[in-house]
Amino acid sequence: MAGTAGNLVHGGALISCPHGGRAVATTASGAGVRIDGAPVATAADLFTVSGCTHMVGGRPQPCTSVRWTPAAGGGAVRVDGVPVLLDTTAAMCFSAGLVPQGPPVVASVHQGRQGHQGVSSR
């Protein structure tokens, strides 16, 4: 499938804002599909950021959320009709005032033994 290159993002992925804050999914819409025991992240999940130390003009303007923008089209891998998130999916971190702060950093996603992910579904 064209446009689906990348590793699946799941609950065990380390995601941070460009300033070092930690981003975590506060919902798990893909909870029925798991990678190495963690739910697969989808475009329906909400991600919040904590611990961001970004300052603008000496005033705190921390990242508070991450918004993902999966590629449009029928080639996307989906869970319950919603595109899954890949470590290559376009995304942006935002402040509480919805000011764009830069793209998130997705750390190398663990892929189990010999590069194979343990995938399960209920």
N, C-alpha and C positions, 0 to 999 in steps of 0.2 A: 504494500500500500504506500503510495507516495505521501510524503508529509508526515509520516508517523515515526521518524527516526528519533531515538532517544530512549532513556530508561524511565520506567513508570515511577512516579512520585507516590510514596505511601507514607503512612503514619510514622515510620522509622527514619524517614529522610531528614537530614539536617538542613534547614532552610533559614537564612538570615537576611536582614536588610543590608544595604551597602555600608551601613555604619556599625554593624556588629550586633544589632538587636536580633532576637530569636523569633522566628515566625512559626506558628503552629496552627493546624486546622482546628477550628472550634466546632466544626460539624464533620460528620463522616458519612456522606451520602453513598459512597461506594463500599460501605461496611460489609456487604455480602461477599465481596471479592477481596481476597487478602493476598499480600506478598510477604513471605517470611513471617506470617502471623499478624501483620499490620494492614489496616484497611487501605485500599487504593484511593488516592485523591482524585476527585473529579472537578469539573468546572463549577459545579453547584456548591462546593465546599467554601466556607468562609475561613480566611486566614487572618489571625491577629498577630501583631508584633509587640513584643515587650523588651525593655532594656535598651532601646535605641537612644543614643546620646547626641543625635544630630542637632547642631545649633546653626541659626541664621542670624547674623548681626548681633551675636551675643545672647540671643533668646532661644530657649529650647523649641525645637520643631521636630519632635521625634516621629519616626514612622509608626503608624498604628495598624495598618492593614496592607494586605497584598491582594491585588486583583490580577487574575490570569486571563489571557485572551487566546483560547485554543484556535487553531487554524479553522477557517470555515471550509465546508465541503463534506462530502460523504465518505472521505477516506479515513476519518478519525476513528480510533478505537473508542468504544463506548461501554459504559456500565449503566444499565437501565435507561438507555437512550441519551445519556449525558457523556460528553467527551471526557476521557481520562486526562490527567495532567502528566506531562513528560518533563524531564529535566531540561528539555529544549523548548518548552512552551513559553511563548512571550508572556511577560508579566511585569508589573510595576508596583513599587511600594508607594504608599500615600501617607501623608500626615492626617491628623484629625480633621483639618480643613480641606482635605482632598487635594492637597498640593503634591504633584508627582515628586518623588524623592530619589528615584533611580531603581534599576532592576534588582530583584532579589538574587541571592547567591544560593544555588542548590548544590550542596556538597555531594560528592560521589555517593551514589545510592548503593547500599550493600546488595549484592546479588547472590548470596549463598555460595555453595561449593562449585568450583569450576565454571563460574559465570552463569549458572542456571538459577533462576528465581524459583522459590517454592510458592506456587500459585494454588489457591484453593477458592472454592465458592460454596455457598450454602444452598 
